[in-house]
Amino acid sequence: MTAQEIFDKAAVGILTQKEKSINGLTCLYRGFNGKKCAAGFCIDDSEYKPEMERNNISSIIGKYKLQNLIGPYRSSYMSPRNP
């Protein structure tokens, strides 16, 4: 997915869901009653693992090799902003 596709998928997901996916103050990629956080909408069900919870998105992208997010994440966040 491109960075724009990731944004669109997350935005549509959370706006349609109309509820937070949280446990206390912690955001959950997969929460109660099928709820997802913004990042959770961009993790394919086939790639999701419960042990991803309580880990930030940058750590799970590398550890679990999330194919949908690797390219856009690296190009958007890991490259220098002002060389």
Buried (B, 14 or more C-beta within 10 A) or exposed (E): BEBEEBBEBBEEBBEEBEEEBEEEEEBBBBBEEEBBBBBBBBBEEEBBEEEBBEEEBEEBBEEBEBEBBEEBBEEEEEEEEEE
